[in-house]
Amino acid sequence: MKVWSRWQDWVTLIAGLYAALSPIWVSSASGAAPSLIVLGILIVLTSLASLARPGLVATEWLNTLWGVLLFVAPWVMTYTQERGASWTSWVVGVITVVLSLIAVPASRAAHRRVIPH
């Protein structure tokens, strides 16, 4: 697989960027802004690493973890009453988890081509 070519990683990168920047246009108090910014940045960085090294399977699992954490953040950080922030967390979290899990087989295949067993 060519570097910078997996569409799933591009979509998760854009979703993470959206989450990280969303406190600009979504009203947020309590733990919403830090959660969205930090987890969004982690998704962006992990997606960039995955795009640069498509055989690095761990990045897909890390993005899955970040997506799950972003999905549960409204309950854990108690900002479910803030509709914009919580919906951003839920939607970006689901997108990140689903697309990262879809990309795992492609990462494994790229890993096998790079490092023979």
DRENTORKOL-3810 file (N, C-alpha, C; in nm, 4 decimals):
REM DRENTORKOL-3810
@n.u->0.0843; n.v->-0.1176; n.w->0.0000; ca.u->0.0000; ca.v->0.0000; ca.w->0.0000; c.u->0.0889; c.v->0.1240; c.w->0.0000
@n.u->0.0515; n.v->0.2210; n.w->-0.0785; ca.u->0.1279; ca.v->0.3450; ca.w->-0.0873; c.u->0.1038; c.v->0.4318; c.w->0.0358
@n.u->0.2061; n.v->0.5075; n.w->0.0716; ca.u->0.1895; ca.v->0.6011; ca.w->0.1826; c.u->0.0963; c.v->0.7144; c.w->0.1401
@n.u->0.0264; n.v->0.7720; n.w->0.2366; ca.u->-0.0646; ca.v->0.8847; ca.w->0.2177; c.u->-0.1812; c.v->0.8510; c.w->0.1246
@n.u->-0.2202; n.v->0.7243; n.w->0.1175; ca.u->-0.3247; ca.v->0.6887; ca.w->0.0220; c.u->-0.4499; c.v->0.6252; c.w->0.0830
@n.u->-0.4469; n.v->0.5841; n.w->0.2088; ca.u->-0.5629; ca.v->0.5138; ca.w->0.2651; c.u->-0.6725; c.v->0.6141; c.w->0.3032
@n.u->-0.7859; n.v->0.6019; n.w->0.2374; ca.u->-0.8938; ca.v->0.6991; ca.w->0.2566; c.u->-0.9473; c.v->0.7007; c.w->0.3999
@n.u->-0.9472; n.v->0.5855; n.w->0.4668; ca.u->-0.9983; ca.v->0.5798; ca.w->0.6040; c.u->-0.9165; c.v->0.6715; c.w->0.6955
@n.u->-0.7849; n.v->0.6728; n.w->0.6753; ca.u->-0.6994; ca.v->0.7567; ca.w->0.7590; c.u->-0.7204; c.v->0.9053; c.w->0.7297
@n.u->-0.7459; n.v->0.9372; n.w->0.6029; ca.u->-0.7754; ca.v->1.0777; ca.w->0.5693; c.u->-0.9049; c.v->1.1225; c.w->0.6357
@n.u->-1.0063; n.v->1.0378; n.w->0.6350; ca.u->-1.1345; ca.v->1.0748; ca.w->0.6960; c.u->-1.1200; c.v->1.0883; c.w->0.8477
@n.u->-1.0469; n.v->0.9963; n.w->0.9117; ca.u->-1.0272; ca.v->1.0092; ca.w->1.0563; c.u->-0.9442; c.v->1.1330; c.w->1.0892
@n.u->-0.8486; n.v->1.1667; n.w->1.0045; ca.u->-0.7698; ca.v->1.2890; ca.w->1.0255; c.u->-0.8610; c.v->1.4120; c.w->1.0216
@n.u->-0.9482; n.v->1.4187; n.w->0.9226; ca.u->-1.0401; ca.v->1.5324; ca.w->0.9108; c.u->-1.1382; c.v->1.5346; c.w->1.0278
@n.u->-1.1869; n.v->1.4185; n.w->1.0677; ca.u->-1.2787; ca.v->1.4114; ca.w->1.1819; c.u->-1.2093; c.v->1.4572; c.w->1.3103
@n.u->-1.0847; n.v->1.4144; n.w->1.3296; ca.u->-1.0088; ca.v->1.4579; ca.w->1.4473; c.u->-0.9841; c.v->1.6076; c.w->1.4460
@n.u->-0.9541; n.v->1.6611; n.w->1.3289; ca.u->-0.9343; ca.v->1.8061; ca.w->1.3158; c.u->-1.0635; c.v->1.8803; c.w->1.3481
@n.u->-1.1745; n.v->1.8270; n.w->1.3005; ca.u->-1.3046; ca.v->1.8862; ca.w->1.3309; c.u->-1.3291; c.v->1.8877; c.w->1.4822
@n.u->-1.3010; n.v->1.7766; n.w->1.5486; ca.u->-1.3212; ca.v->1.7690; ca.w->1.6934; c.u->-1.2298; c.v->1.8670; c.w->1.7664
@n.u->-1.1040; n.v->1.8736; n.w->1.7259; ca.u->-1.0082; ca.v->1.9611; ca.w->1.7932; c.u->-1.0446; c.v->2.1081; c.w->1.7776
@n.u->-1.1000; n.v->2.1446; n.w->1.6633; ca.u->-1.1351; ca.v->2.2842; ca.w->1.6384; c.u->-1.2780; c.v->2.3188; c.w->1.6793
@n.u->-1.3597; n.v->2.2191; n.w->1.7083; ca.u->-1.5015; ca.v->2.2430; ca.w->1.7360; c.u->-1.5300; c.v->2.3362; c.w->1.8537
@n.u->-1.4450; n.v->2.3461; n.w->1.9568; ca.u->-1.4763; ca.v->2.4429; ca.w->2.0626; c.u->-1.4815; c.v->2.5880; c.w->2.0138
@n.u->-1.4304; n.v->2.6135; n.w->1.8946; ca.u->-1.4385; ca.v->2.7490; ca.w->1.8377; c.u->-1.5839; c.v->2.7846; c.w->1.8066
@n.u->-1.6623; n.v->2.6903; n.w->1.7536; ca.u->-1.7995; ca.v->2.7197; ca.w->1.7134; c.u->-1.9050; c.v->2.6475; c.w->1.7968
@n.u->-1.8642; n.v->2.5566; n.w->1.8839; ca.u->-1.9585; ca.v->2.4864; ca.w->1.9704; c.u->-1.9394; c.v->2.5388; c.w->2.1117
@n.u->-2.0495; n.v->2.5843; n.w->2.1715; ca.u->-2.0367; ca.v->2.6317; ca.w->2.3091; c.u->-2.0039; c.v->2.5135; c.w->2.3987
@n.u->-1.9039; n.v->2.5335; n.w->2.4818; ca.u->-1.8645; ca.v->2.4233; ca.w->2.5697; c.u->-1.8145; c.v->2.4774; c.w->2.7022
@n.u->-1.8545; n.v->2.4085; n.w->2.8049; ca.u->-1.8081; ca.v->2.4404; ca.w->2.9397; c.u->-1.7561; c.v->2.3112; c.w->2.9994
@n.u->-1.7276; n.v->2.3137; n.w->3.1225; ca.u->-1.6782; ca.v->2.1953; ca.w->3.1951; c.u->-1.5658; c.v->2.1270; c.w->3.1203
@n.u->-1.5762; n.v->1.9963; n.w->3.0987; ca.u->-1.4683; ca.v->1.9207; ca.w->3.0374; c.u->-1.4806; c.v->1.9037; c.w->2.8876
@n.u->-1.5765; n.v->1.9689; n.w->2.8246; ca.u->-1.5986; ca.v->1.9482; ca.w->2.6814; c.u->-1.4820; c.v->1.9963; c.w->2.5968
@n.u->-1.4417; n.v->2.1201; n.w->2.6131; ca.u->-1.3357; ca.v->2.1763; ca.w->2.5279; c.u->-1.2043; c.v->2.0996; c.w->2.5419
@n.u->-1.1545; n.v->2.0762; n.w->2.6632; ca.u->-1.0291; ca.v->2.0008; ca.w->2.6728; c.u->-1.0397; c.v->1.8599; c.w->2.6145
@n.u->-1.1517; n.v->1.7942; n.w->2.6360; ca.u->-1.1699; ca.v->1.6591; ca.w->2.5814; c.u->-1.1684; c.v->1.6604; c.w->2.4296
@n.u->-1.2433; n.v->1.7508; n.w->2.3701; ca.u->-1.2499; ca.v->1.7600; ca.w->2.2247; c.u->-1.1145; c.v->1.7970; c.w->2.1651
@n.u->-1.0467; n.v->1.8919; n.w->2.2267; ca.u->-0.9176; ca.v->1.9369; ca.w->2.1735; c.u->-0.8122; c.v->1.8272; c.w->2.1852
@n.u->-0.7971; n.v->1.7719; n.w->2.3042; ca.u->-0.6911; ca.v->1.6720; ca.w->2.3263; c.u->-0.7158; c.v->1.5458; c.w->2.2443
@n.u->-0.8356; n.v->1.4909; n.w->2.2512; ca.u->-0.8632; ca.v->1.3678; ca.w->2.1771; c.u->-0.8633; c.v->1.3929; c.w->2.0259
@n.u->-0.9104; n.v->1.5098; n.w->1.9845; ca.u->-0.9045; ca.v->1.5439; ca.w->1.8423; c.u->-0.7615; c.v->1.5510; c.w->1.7922
@n.u->-0.6733; n.v->1.6131; n.w->1.8694; ca.u->-0.5321; ca.v->1.6213; ca.w->1.8312; c.u->-0.4687; c.v->1.4822; c.w->1.8283
@n.u->-0.5018; n.v->1.3979; n.w->1.9257; ca.u->-0.4486; ca.v->1.2606; ca.w->1.9259; c.u->-0.4938; c.v->1.1830; c.w->1.8017
@n.u->-0.6187; n.v->1.2017; n.w->1.7619; ca.u->-0.6695; ca.v->1.1356; ca.w->1.6414; c.u->-0.5952; c.v->1.1867; c.w->1.5180
@n.u->-0.5740; n.v->1.3178; n.w->1.5104; ca.u->-0.5013; ca.v->1.3754; ca.w->1.3967; c.u->-0.3592; c.v->1.3206; c.w->1.3901
@n.u->-0.2886; n.v->1.3211; n.w->1.5022; ca.u->-0.1497; ca.v->1.2734; ca.w->1.5032; c.u->-0.1391; c.v->1.1256; c.w->1.4690
@n.u->-0.2288; n.v->1.0461; n.w->1.5237; ca.u->-0.2267; ca.v->0.9031; ca.w->1.4958; c.u->-0.2633; c.v->0.8760; c.w->1.3498
@n.u->-0.3571; n.v->0.9513; n.w->1.2959; ca.u->-0.3933; ca.v->0.9361; ca.w->1.1545; c.u->-0.2764; c.v->0.9739; c.w->1.0643
@n.u->-0.2056; n.v->1.0798; n.w->1.0992; ca.u->-0.0871; ca.v->1.1188; ca.w->1.0213; c.u->0.0187; c.v->1.0084; c.w->1.0240
@n.u->0.0399; n.v->0.9507; n.w->1.1403; ca.u->0.1370; ca.v->0.8407; ca.w->1.1510; c.u->0.0928; c.v->0.7216; c.w->1.0669
@n.u->-0.0360; n.v->0.6930; n.w->1.0678; ca.u->-0.0885; ca.v->0.5821; ca.w->0.9902; c.u->-0.0780; c.v->0.6078; c.w->0.8401
@n.u->-0.0985; n.v->0.7318; n.w->0.7998; ca.u->-0.0841; ca.v->0.7672; ca.w->0.6585; c.u->0.0618; c.v->0.7562; c.w->0.6139
@n.u->0.1520; n.v->0.7993; n.w->0.6997; ca.u->0.2945; ca.v->0.7963; ca.w->0.6653; c.u->0.3504; c.v->0.6552; c.w->0.6661
@n.u->0.2982; n.v->0.5707; n.w->0.7538; ca.u->0.3463; ca.v->0.4317; ca.w->0.7645; c.u->0.2267; c.v->0.3377; c.w->0.7640
@n.u->0.1753; n.v->0.3041; n.w->0.6451; ca.u->0.0522; ca.v->0.2250; ca.w->0.6364; c.u->0.0624; c.v->0.0846; c.w->0.6953
@n.u->0.1819; n.v->0.0348; n.w->0.7181; ca.u->0.1974; ca.v->-0.0979; ca.w->0.7770; c.u->0.2044; c.v->-0.0963; c.w->0.9283
@n.u->0.1884; n.v->0.0195; n.w->0.9890; ca.u->0.1944; ca.v->0.0326; ca.w->1.1338; c.u->0.0551; c.v->0.0070; c.w->1.1919
@n.u->0.0289; n.v->-0.1163; n.w->1.2275; ca.u->-0.1043; ca.v->-0.1589; ca.w->1.2716; c.u->-0.1444; c.v->-0.0927; c.w->1.4032
@n.u->-0.0486; n.v->-0.0644; n.w->1.4884; ca.u->-0.0782; ca.v->-0.0067; ca.w->1.6202; c.u->-0.1506; c.v->0.1268; c.w->1.6098
@n.u->-0.1244; n.v->0.2017; n.w->1.5041; ca.u->-0.1907; ca.v->0.3322; ca.w->1.4910; c.u->-0.3411; c.v->0.3173; c.w->1.4718
@n.u->-0.3814; n.v->0.2121; n.w->1.4027; ca.u->-0.5255; ca.v->0.1897; ca.w->1.3847; c.u->-0.5916; c.v->0.1544; c.w->1.5179
@n.u->-0.5224; n.v->0.0744; n.w->1.5987; ca.u->-0.5772; ca.v->0.0398; ca.w->1.7299; c.u->-0.5778; c.v->0.1611; c.w->1.8230
@n.u->-0.4754; n.v->0.2448; n.w->1.8126; ca.u->-0.4745; ca.v->0.3678; ca.w->1.8936; c.u->-0.5902; c.v->0.4592; c.w->1.8549
@n.u->-0.6134; n.v->0.4743; n.w->1.7255; ca.u->-0.7264; ca.v->0.5578; ca.w->1.6836; c.u->-0.8589; c.v->0.4992; c.w->1.7300
@n.u->-0.8683; n.v->0.3672; n.w->1.7336; ca.u->-0.9887; ca.v->0.3040; ca.w->1.7875; c.u->-1.0069; c.v->0.3424; c.w->1.9341
@n.u->-0.8982; n.v->0.3374; n.w->2.0092; ca.u->-0.9029; ca.v->0.3770; ca.w->2.1504; c.u->-0.9431; c.v->0.5235; c.w->2.1655
@n.u->-0.8810; n.v->0.6126; n.w->2.0877; ca.u->-0.9151; ca.v->0.7557; ca.w->2.0971; c.u->-1.0625; c.v->0.7767; c.w->2.0622
@n.u->-1.1117; n.v->0.7038; n.w->1.9622; ca.u->-1.2527; ca.v->0.7167; ca.w->1.9248; c.u->-1.3470; c.v->0.6719; c.w->2.0355
@n.u->-1.3122; n.v->0.5615; n.w->2.1002; ca.u->-1.3950; ca.v->0.5138; ca.w->2.2126; c.u->-1.3928; c.v->0.6163; c.w->2.3263
@n.u->-1.2746; n.v->0.6671; n.w->2.3574; ca.u->-1.2645; ca.v->0.7674; ca.w->2.4647; c.u->-1.3433; c.v->0.8930; c.w->2.4308
@n.u->-1.3382; n.v->0.9348; n.w->2.3046; ca.u->-1.4141; ca.v->1.0526; ca.w->2.2635; c.u->-1.5638; c.v->1.0256; c.w->2.2726
@n.u->-1.6055; n.v->0.9051; n.w->2.2372; ca.u->-1.7476; ca.v->0.8695; ca.w->2.2442; c.u->-1.7998; c.v->0.8721; c.w->2.3879
@n.u->-1.7226; n.v->0.8223; n.w->2.4840; ca.u->-1.7700; ca.v->0.8179; ca.w->2.6232; c.u->-1.7411; c.v->0.9472; c.w->2.6998
@n.u->-1.6632; n.v->1.0365; n.w->2.6415; ca.u->-1.6254; ca.v->1.1607; ca.w->2.7102; c.u->-1.7442; c.v->1.2438; c.w->2.7598
@n.u->-1.8532; n.v->1.2578; n.w->2.6844; ca.u->-1.9640; ca.v->1.3380; ca.w->2.7374; c.u->-2.0189; c.v->1.2873; c.w->2.8701
@n.u->-2.0183; n.v->1.1569; n.w->2.8897; ca.u->-2.0672; ca.v->1.1021; ca.w->3.0166; c.u->-1.9601; c.v->1.1116; c.w->3.1250
@n.u->-1.8373; n.v->1.0796; n.w->3.0889; ca.u->-1.7292; ca.v->1.0792; ca.w->3.1876; c.u->-1.6971; c.v->1.2213; c.w->3.2331
@n.u->-1.6911; n.v->1.3137; n.w->3.1379; ca.u->-1.6561; ca.v->1.4525; ca.w->3.1701; c.u->-1.7805; c.v->1.5381; c.w->3.1969
@n.u->-1.8946; n.v->1.4774; n.w->3.2014; ca.u->-2.0245; ca.v->1.5371; ca.w->3.2340; c.u->-2.0588; c.v->1.6608; c.w->3.1503
@n.u->-2.0577; n.v->1.6420; n.w->3.0194; ca.u->-2.1066; ca.v->1.7508; ca.w->2.9338; c.u->-2.2159; c.v->1.7041; c.w->2.8378
@n.u->-2.2943; n.v->1.6050; n.w->2.8809; ca.u->-2.4046; ca.v->1.5573; ca.w->2.7964; c.u->-2.5124; c.v->1.6640; c.w->2.7776
@n.u->-2.5228; n.v->1.7585; n.w->2.8684; ca.u->-2.6226; ca.v->1.8642; ca.w->2.8546; c.u->-2.5858; c.v->1.9649; c.w->2.7461
@n.u->-2.4624; n.v->1.9648; n.w->2.7028; ca.u->-2.4180; ca.v->2.0544; ca.w->2.5953; c.u->-2.4306; c.v->1.9796; c.w->2.4629
@n.u->-2.5413; n.v->2.0017; n.w->2.3951; ca.u->-2.5775; ca.v->1.9222; ca.w->2.2776; c.u->-2.4716; c.v->1.9255; c.w->2.1680
@n.u->-2.4211; n.v->2.0410; n.w->2.1326; ca.u->-2.3231; ca.v->2.0510; ca.w->2.0247; c.u->-2.1951; c.v->1.9763; c.w->2.0555
@n.u->-2.1443; n.v->1.9960; n.w->2.1747; ca.u->-2.0195; ca.v->1.9301; ca.w->2.2142; c.u->-2.0380; c.v->1.7793; c.w->2.2272
@n.u->-2.1483; n.v->1.7371; n.w->2.2869; ca.u->-2.1689; ca.v->1.5936; ca.w->2.3046; c.u->-2.1940; c.v->1.5239; c.w->2.1708
@n.u->-2.2720; n.v->1.5837; n.w->2.0823; ca.u->-2.2944; ca.v->1.5229; ca.w->1.9510; c.u->-2.1658; c.v->1.5186; c.w->1.8686
@n.u->-2.0841; n.v->1.6202; n.w->1.8814; ca.u->-1.9541; ca.v->1.6177; ca.w->1.8132; c.u->-1.8719; c.v->1.5004; c.w->1.8640
@n.u->-1.8677; n.v->1.4809; n.w->1.9950; ca.u->-1.7944; ca.v->1.3683; ca.w->2.0536; c.u->-1.8482; c.v->1.2348; c.w->2.0050
@n.u->-1.9787; n.v->1.2212; n.w->2.0056; ca.u->-2.0378; ca.v->1.0937; ca.w->1.9662; c.u->-2.0144; c.v->1.0631; c.w->1.8183
@n.u->-2.0398; n.v->1.1598; n.w->1.7324; ca.u->-2.0274; ca.v->1.1356; ca.w->1.5878; c.u->-1.8818; c.v->1.1130; c.w->1.5477
@n.u->-1.7920; n.v->1.1995; n.w->1.5937; ca.u->-1.6504; ca.v->1.1833; ca.w->1.5595; c.u->-1.5960; c.v->1.0541; c.w->1.6212
@n.u->-1.6399; n.v->1.0207; n.w->1.7411; ca.u->-1.5964; ca.v->0.8960; ca.w->1.8040; c.u->-1.6372; c.v->0.7739; c.w->1.7237
@n.u->-1.7616; n.v->0.7693; n.w->1.6786; ca.u->-1.8099; ca.v->0.6552; ca.w->1.5998; c.u->-1.7364; c.v->0.6479; c.w->1.4660
@n.u->-1.7220; n.v->0.7613; n.w->1.3983; ca.u->-1.6507; ca.v->0.7636; ca.w->1.2696; c.u->-1.5094; c.v->0.7105; c.w->1.2878
@n.u->-1.4424; n.v->0.7568; n.w->1.3912; ca.u->-1.3042; ca.v->0.7160; ca.w->1.4150; c.u->-1.2938; c.v->0.5669; c.w->1.4450
@n.u->-1.3801; n.v->0.5162; n.w->1.5293; ca.u->-1.3764; ca.v->0.3734; ca.w->1.5644; c.u->-1.4057; c.v->0.2870; c.w->1.4421
@n.u->-1.5118; n.v->0.3172; n.w->1.3715; ca.u->-1.5522; ca.v->0.2342; ca.w->1.2576; c.u->-1.4449; c.v->0.2344; c.w->1.1491
@n.u->-1.3969; n.v->0.3520; n.w->1.1115; ca.u->-1.2986; ca.v->0.3580; ca.w->1.0032; c.u->-1.1632; c.v->0.3007; c.w->1.0444
@n.u->-1.1261; n.v->0.3156; n.w->1.1687; ca.u->-1.0000; ca.v->0.2567; ca.w->1.2150; c.u->-1.0075; c.v->0.1049; c.w->1.2140
@n.u->-1.1208; n.v->0.0504; n.w->1.2557; ca.u->-1.1360; ca.v->-0.0949; ca.w->1.2526; c.u->-1.1414; c.v->-0.1479; c.w->1.1092
@n.u->-1.2006; n.v->-0.0715; n.w->1.0190; ca.u->-1.2023; ca.v->-0.1103; ca.w->0.8777; c.u->-1.0604; c.v->-0.1109; c.w->0.8210
@n.u->-0.9758; n.v->-0.0197; n.w->0.8678; ca.u->-0.8395; ca.v->-0.0076; ca.w->0.8149; c.u->-0.7423; c.v->-0.1105; c.w->0.8722
@n.u->-0.7786; n.v->-0.1788; n.w->0.9800; ca.u->-0.6872; ca.v->-0.2766; ca.w->1.0417; c.u->-0.6418; c.v->-0.3852; c.w->0.9434
@n.u->-0.7320; n.v->-0.4496; n.w->0.8685; ca.u->-0.6848; ca.v->-0.5530; ca.w->0.7748; c.u->-0.5880; c.v->-0.4979; c.w->0.6696
@n.u->-0.6136; n.v->-0.3782; n.w->0.6201; ca.u->-0.5231; ca.v->-0.3176; ca.w->0.5214; c.u->-0.3870; c.v->-0.2897; c.w->0.5841
@n.u->-0.3857; n.v->-0.2454; n.w->0.7082; ca.u->-0.2593; ca.v->-0.2216; ca.w->0.7782; c.u->-0.1828; c.v->-0.3510; c.w->0.7984
@n.u->-0.2546; n.v->-0.4561; n.w->0.8363; ca.u->-0.1889; ca.v->-0.5861; ca.w->0.8546; c.u->-0.1293; c.v->-0.6367; c.w->0.7234
@n.u->-0.2033; n.v->-0.6204; n.w->0.6147; ca.u->-0.1534; ca.v->-0.6637; ca.w->0.4837; c.u->-0.0299; c.v->-0.5828; c.w->0.4447
@n.u->-0.0326; n.v->-0.4530; n.w->0.4680; ca.u->0.0835; ca.v->-0.3683; ca.w->0.4368; c.u->0.2009; c.v->-0.4054; c.w->0.5255
@n.u->0.1748; n.v->-0.4402; n.w->0.6503; ca.u->0.2796; ca.v->-0.4808; ca.w->0.7441; c.u->0.3476; c.v->-0.6092; c.w->0.6969
@n.u->0.2687; n.v->-0.7037; n.w->0.6494; ca.u->0.3243; ca.v->-0.8310; ca.w->0.6006; c.u->0.4109; c.v->-0.8109; c.w->0.4778
@n.u->0.3747; n.v->-0.7145; n.w->0.3931; ca.u->0.4554; ca.v->-0.6874; ca.w->0.2734; c.u->0.5858; c.v->-0.6195; c.w->0.3079
@n.u->0.5868; n.v->-0.5406; n.w->0.4147; ca.u->0.7061; ca.v->-0.4673; ca.w->0.4536; c.u->0.8034; c.v->-0.5571; c.w->0.5302
@n.u->0.7495; n.v->-0.6343; n.w->0.6245; ca.u->0.8345; ca.v->-0.7183; ca.w->0.7099; c.u->0.7973; c.v->-0.8642; c.w->0.6848
@n.u->0.8820; n.v->-0.9381; n.w->0.6131; ca.u->0.8514; ca.v->-1.0791; ca.w->0.5896; c.u->0.8632; c.v->-1.1613; c.w->0.7183
@n.u->0.7762; n.v->-1.2603; n.w->0.7311; ca.u->0.7775; ca.v->-1.3477; ca.w->0.8494; c.u->0.8459; c.v->-1.4764; c.w->0.8182
END
